């Protein structure tokens, strides 16, 4: 391990990170190398991630709408 995360390596290779995790796990099992459960170390579950992303998306949409209104307001002021 040279410090690169599986997620980063998967991105660099154009692979799904779960696929690469699976391959690494299979390799380790075949060569009797101890493995860790990947899901135990994840920062958030898929459900938590989905909730967080939905909240962020809602805020981003609100900010976008405010900026559109401000741009329209200032465009009128300059005319």
SERO-4910 file (N, C-alpha, C, O; in steps of 0.05 Angstrom, whole numbers):
BEGIN
 pado doro    nc1    nc2    nc3   cac1   cac2   cac3    cc1    cc2    cc3    oc1    oc2    oc3
  Unk    A     17    -24      0      0      0      0     18     25      0     34     29     18
  Unk    A     15     41    -20     32     66    -22     16     90    -14     23    113    -20
  Unk    A     -6     86      1    -22    109     10    -46    116     -8    -62    132      0
  Unk    A    -47    104    -31    -70    109    -49    -94     94    -39    -92     70    -32
  Unk    A   -117    107    -37   -141     93    -29   -152     77    -52   -147     82    -76
  Unk    A   -168     57    -45   -180     40    -66   -198     57    -83   -200     53   -107
  Unk    A   -212     76    -71   -231     93    -85   -215    109   -106   -224    112   -129
  Unk    A   -192    121    -98   -176    137   -117   -165    120   -139   -166    128   -163
  Unk    A   -155     96   -133   -145     78   -154   -167     70   -173   -163     70   -197
  Unk    A   -191     64   -162   -213     57   -179   -221     80   -198   -226     75   -221
  Unk    A   -221    104   -187   -227    128   -204   -206    130   -227   -213    134   -250
  Unk    A   -181    127   -219   -159    129   -239   -162    108   -261   -155    113   -284
  Unk    A   -172     84   -254   -175     63   -273   -202     63   -287   -207     47   -305
  Unk    A   -219     80   -278   -246     81   -290   -264     58   -281   -281     49   -296
  Unk    A   -259     48   -257   -274     26   -246   -292     35   -224   -287     56   -211
  Unk    A   -313     19   -219   -329     23   -195   -313     15   -171   -300     -6   -172
  Unk    A   -313     31   -150   -296     24   -126   -304     -2   -113   -287    -16   -103
  Unk    A   -330     -9   -114   -339    -34   -103   -327    -58   -118   -321    -78   -106
  Unk    A   -325    -55   -144   -313    -76   -160   -284    -80   -152   -275   -103   -148
  Unk    A   -269    -58   -149   -241    -60   -142   -238    -71   -113   -220    -88   -108
  Unk    A   -255    -63    -94   -255    -74    -67   -259   -105    -69   -245   -120    -55
  Unk    A   -278   -113    -86   -284   -142    -89   -259   -156    -99   -252   -177    -88
  Unk    A   -246   -145   -119   -222   -158   -130   -200   -160   -109   -186   -180   -107
  Unk    A   -196   -138    -94   -175   -138    -73   -181   -159    -52   -164   -174    -44
  Unk    A   -207   -161    -44   -215   -180    -24   -210   -209    -34   -200   -226    -20
  Unk    A   -218   -214    -59   -214   -241    -71   -184   -248    -72   -176   -270    -65
  Unk    A   -167   -228    -80   -138   -233    -81   -127   -240    -53   -112   -258    -50
  Unk    A   -136   -224    -34   -126   -228     -6   -134   -256      4   -118   -270     17
  Unk    A   -159   -264     -1   -168   -290      8   -152   -312     -6   -145   -332      7
  Unk    A   -147   -309    -32   -132   -329    -47   -104   -332    -37    -92   -353    -40
  Unk    A    -93   -310    -26    -65   -311    -17    -62   -310     14    -41   -303     25
  Unk    A    -84   -316     27    -85   -317     57    -75   -292     70    -60   -293     89
  Unk    A    -83   -269     59    -76   -243     70   -100   -233     86   -123   -234     76
  Unk    A    -96   -225    111   -119   -216    127   -134   -193    113   -122   -175    101
  Unk    A   -160   -194    115   -177   -173    103   -193   -159    125   -198   -170    146
  Unk    A   -201   -134    118   -219   -119    136   -245   -117    122   -247   -117     97
  Unk    A   -267   -116    137   -293   -111    125   -295    -82    116   -293    -64    133
  Unk    A   -298    -78     90   -298    -51     79   -321    -35     91   -317    -11     96
  Unk    A   -344    -46     94   -367    -31    103   -365    -21    132   -376     -1    139
  Unk    A   -349    -35    148   -345    -26    176   -331      0    176   -335     17    194
  Unk    A   -313      5    157   -297     29    157   -308     52    140   -296     73    139
  Unk    A   -331     48    128   -342     69    112   -352     91    131   -362     85    153
  Unk    A   -350    116    122   -358    138    139   -388    141    142   -398    150    163
  Unk    A   -403    133    122   -431    135    123   -444    113    106   -433    104     87
  Unk    A   -468    105    115   -482     85     99   -493     97     74   -494    122     71
  Unk    A   -502     81     56   -514     91     31   -539    108     37   -543    128     24
  Unk    A   -554     99     57   -578    115     64   -571    142     76   -584    162     69
  Unk    A   -551    142     93   -541    168    104   -530    186     83   -535    210     83
  Unk    A   -515    174     64   -504    190     42   -526    202     25   -525    225     17
  Unk    A   -547    185     19   -569    195      3   -583    218     17   -590    238      4
  Unk    A   -588    216     43   -601    237     58   -584    263     57   -594    285     52
  Unk    A   -558    259     61   -540    282     61   -539    296     33   -540    320     32
  Unk    A   -538    280     12   -537    291    -15   -563    305    -22   -563    325    -36
  Unk    A   -586    294    -13   -611    307    -18   -613    334     -4   -623    354    -15
  Unk    A   -603    335     21   -602    361     36   -584    381     21   -592    404     17
  Unk    A   -561    372     13   -543    390     -2   -555    399    -28   -552    423    -35
  Unk    A   -568    381    -42   -581    388    -67   -603    409    -63   -606    428    -79
  Unk    A   -618    406    -41   -640    426    -35   -628    453    -30   -638    473    -40
  Unk    A   -606    454    -15   -593    480     -9   -581    492    -34   -584    516    -38
  Unk    A   -569    476    -50   -557    486    -75   -579    497    -94   -574    518   -107
  Unk    A   -602    484    -95   -624    494   -112   -634    521   -101   -640    539   -117
  Unk    A   -636    523    -74   -644    549    -62   -625    571    -69   -632    593    -76
  Unk    A   -599    565    -66   -578    585    -72   -579    593   -101   -576    617   -107
  Unk    A   -583    574   -119   -585    579   -148   -608    598   -153   -605    617   -168
  Unk    A   -631    592   -141   -655    609   -145   -651    637   -135   -659    657   -148
  Unk    A   -638    640   -112   -632    666   -101   -613    682   -120   -618    705   -126
  Unk    A   -593    668   -131   -574    681   -149   -588    690   -175   -582    711   -186
  Unk    A   -606    673   -185   -622    680   -209   -638    706   -204   -638    724   -221
  Unk    A   -651    707   -181   -667    730   -175   -650    755   -172   -657    777   -181
  Unk    A   -627    752   -158   -609    775   -155   -598    784   -181   -596    808   -186
  Unk    A   -591    766   -199   -581    773   -225   -602    788   -241   -596    808   -254
  Unk    A   -627    779   -240   -649    792   -254   -653    820   -242   -658    839   -257
  Unk    A   -652    822   -216   -656    848   -203   -635    868   -212   -640    891   -220
  Unk    A   -610    859   -210   -587    878   -218   -587    883   -247   -578    905   -255
  Unk    A   -596    865   -264   -598    870   -293   -618    892   -298   -614    909   -315
  Unk    A   -640    893   -283   -660    914   -286   -650    941   -277   -655    961   -289
  Unk    A   -634    940   -255   -623    965   -244   -603    979   -263   -601   1003   -263
  Unk    A   -589    963   -279   -569    974   -296   -580    985   -322   -566    998   -337
  Unk    A   -605    979   -328   -618    988   -353   -627   1016   -352   -638   1026   -371
***
